[in-house]
Amino acid sequence: MRKLLIVEDDIALAKTMKRRMEKHGFEVFNCFTASDALLACHRYMPEYVLLDMKLENESGLALIKPIRNLLLEAKIVLLTGFASISTAVDAIKLGADNYLAKPVDTQTLLSTLLDGNCMPIETQAIEETVLSAEQVEWQHIQQVLKVNNGNISATARQLSMHRRTLQRKLQKKPATQKA
């Protein structure tokens, strides 16, 4: 079984990616901090590493060299929600094998990890979640709220939204839809 380490501070996203990759024959380990990532690399010796670029208080870029030194043959893929050419170049120079912008679909992830040597996914075999505009807005609000450490007023200012409007939106979590 192929071992995959997912280093992602967004616990919900990490669990979702874990479930998806387990369906494709990976033994998946999740960790949420830089120190846990290095311990997991020593403990599990994964063949593949999905590394979030922006961990809570740390940069995933700083983990690439230590992981590469420990796991010479591992495939390291940097994931980021803040994609830019300069960070992609930096990641590759530091030793990452690839760089993907979030959100990333399962087929792209598999293709990247396995160098394109994967079977196409049957659309009925895995139910991908299709996000509505309301769900995308909800997720964006949650990310900004997290950056502001739960401060509603600061989040409302950053989103150019009235505080009461933000509070109403937070009370109405949209339901997910299946594709």
Disulfide bonds with the S-S distance in Angstrom:
none
